[in-house]
């Protein structure tokens, strides 16, 4: 932990992310307007005391959508990461611990998922479902992004399987569940935490990219990805930067801060990786 605290980039990431999380938590207090409310008499207005970041092409307040979008984008990023970690840890643990046919089956499924084009797979699922809620969106992302973490957990388990303390636990009759939770997973905590942290940044980018091309969270739900779709309108791109630049910067700083934290955690858990 001392190594992490001495990492200036990691600490700056914690400060930036903490500020963004604060905004997300208190979005209801900070927002000056209802984020989904249309005002057809106030379309594409500039910065003013009434609308701190102007309004978008539908007359919705950009500042209110920005702060509420932070809550939804972070929620999607966190829970998509969490679901992915759960799937990856379970499958990776089973594969690395038991080996044999179980390992072969899980690895073949993993290889198949890695071969399939991610974007095409996600777009196909979303197109079939038609109506997408936040929970369904999170589930789709988690079900298509677990293979890499599964391989990492499997590799960690394989490296530990022949260690003396593992063989000793088996020799005294410890159950598989006890061995996995007491001996394997504690030694895999470092890779899990580091990859989970970096994965959250990836999830936020995925949500933003899919929303930008119209396959993410549907309007009028405010997300940062939904907000930057305003940049597809040439008039808005040139004359109304208030609608798309702030969410773009929010995505940039959030992803950078999470990556700084992830790099700091990696150095803290494995000094040799520095």
N, C-alpha and C positions, 0 to 999 in steps of 0.2 A: 504493500500500500504506500510505503514511503517513496518508492520509485515513481508511482503514479502521481503523487502530490508534487514531486519535483519536476514533473513534465509540464512545462508552461503551456504548450498547445492543448494538452488534455484538460488542464484547469480552465483555460479560456473556453474550451468546448463546453465544460460543465456550466460555466457562468452564462454563456449564450443560450444553451439549451434550457437552463433553469429559468431564464427570462421568458423564453418562448412558452414554456410550460405554464408559467405564471399567467401569461396572457390567455392561454387556453382555458385554464381553470376559472378565471374571473371574466370570461368573455361576456357573460350576461351583464356584468356591471360596467365593463368598459365600452360595450357597443352603444352607439348613440341612436341607432334605429333598428327596427326589425330587419334582419338580414335577407329575408325572402320577400319583403314588401315591395310591390311595384309602385312606381310613381310616374305615370305617363306624361306628367307636366314638368318633370325634372330629369329628362333623359340626357345623359352624357354631359352633365354639368361639371364645372371645374371645381378646384379646391375652394372651400368657403368655410365660414364659421358654422354653417348648418351641416355641410357634408365635408368632413376633414380631408377625404381623399376623392372627392367628387362622387359621381354616380356612373353606373355602367349603361350599356345600350338599352337596358330595360328600366332604368330609373332607380335601381337598387343602390343603396349606400355602400360604397366600396370599403370604407373603414370597418363597418359593422360586419361585412362579409369576410374581411380579412381576419378579424379576431375570432369570429365563429369558425371560419375555415381552419384556423390553427387547431382548434379542438377536434374537428372531424378528421383532419389529415393526420394528426398525431395519434388519434384513437385507432384509425385504420392501420397506420404503421406499426403501432405497438401490438395490437391484437393479431394482426397478420403474422408478425414476427413470433408471437407467443404460440400461436397454433402451429406454425412451421417447426418451431423448436420441439414442441411436444411430439409431433409426428416423427421428426428426424431422430430424436433421442430414443423413442420407442423402437423404431425400425432398425436404427443403427446398433442399439444395444442387443436386440435379438439376433441380428446378423453377426455381430462380432463375438458374442458370447457363445452361441450354440454352434455356429459354423455349419458345415454339411449342407443338407438339402435346404434348410431354412435360409442359410446364407446365400446359396445359389438362387433361390426364388426371389428373395428381396433384392439382390444385386441385379437380376435380370429385369425386374420391374423398374429399378432405379436407372439402369442403362437405357431402358425404353423411354422413360420420362426425359432423360437428358438428350436423347436423340431427337425427340419431337420438338419442333420450333416453338419456343415458349409463347411468343406473341400470337402465333396462329392458333395455338391450343386455347389460350385464354379468350381470344376474340370469338372462337367457335362456340365455346361454352356460354359466353355472355349472349351471343346472338341467339342461341337455342332457348335460353331462359327468358329473354326479352326484358322482363322487369327485374331490375337489380336493386336490392336494398343494401344497406351498409354491411349487415351481417353476411348476406350471400356473397357480396364482393370480397370480404375478408376471407371467407371460406374458399372461394375460387382461387385466390392468390396463394393461400396456404397449401392447397392441394396440388399446386403446380410448381412450388418452389422448395419442397423438402429434400430432393435428392442430394444436393451438395452437402448439406449438414449431415444427412444419413451416412454418407461416405466418410466424413470426418470422424463421426462418432465410432463408426465401425473400425476405422484405422486405429483409433485410440484404444479401443477394446482389444484389438488383435495384438497391440504392442504390450498390453498388460496381462494377457491371458496366461502366459507361461512364467510370470513373476512368482517368486517364492511365497509371498504373502497370499496370493490367490490360490496357489496349490495347497498351501497350508490350511486355508479356510475350507477348501473342498475335502481335505483329508479328515477334518474333524466333523464332517457331515453337515456343514452349513447349507441351507437351502439356496437355490439359484437366486431367488428374489433377494435374500439377505446379502449374498455375495455381490450382486449387481448394485444394490443401493448402498451398501456399506463400504465396498472396496473399489468397484469400478467407477461409478458415477462421481464420487468425491475427487478422484484423480482426473476426471474428464471435465470438471467444473470450469477450468481455465479456458479450454477451447470452446466450450459451450457459451460462456459469457461473452467472449470476444466476438465470436461469429454471430451471436444473437444481436449484439450491439450494432455491428456493421450491417446486419440484415435489416434492421429497422430503417436505416437510411435508404436501403434499396427498396423497401416496401413503399416508402413515401414517394420515391421517384417513379415507381411503377404506377401508383395511384394517380400521380400527376400526369404521367404520359398517357395513360388510358383515358383519363377524363378529358385531356386536351384533344384527343382524336374522337371523342364522343362515345367511348365504350366504358366509361367509369361510372361514378356516382352521378345520377341524372340531375339536371337542373330542376328546381331552383336551389337544391341543397348546396350550401356554400362549402366548397373545398378549394384549396389553392389551385388544384388542377383545373377545376371548373372556371376559376377566375381568369386564368391565363388564356382561356379560349377566346377571350376578347381580342387577343393579338392576331387572330385569324382574319379579323376585319381590318382591311388596310387603312380605313379612315381612323379607326380606334388606335391602330398601331402608331400612326403618325401624329395624331392630334390629342389622344387621351391616354397618355402613359400611366395616369393614376389608376386605371382599371387593371392593368396587367403587370406593370413593373414591380409594385410592392409584393404581390404574391410570388413572383419570380425570385425576388431577393429573399423572401421568407423561406422558400424551398432551398435556395442556395446556402443560406446561413444555417438552417436546420441540419441539412445533410453534412455540411462541413463540420459542424460542432459534434455531431454523432460520430463521424469518422475520426475526428481528433480524439474523442473519448475511447473509441475502439482501438486506435493505435496505442494510446496510453495504457490501456488494459493489457494489450498484447505484450508490450514491453515489460509491464509489471509481472505478469504471469510467466513470461519466458524471456528473461534478459538476453539470451543468446540470439533472439530474433532481431535485436536492435542493430 
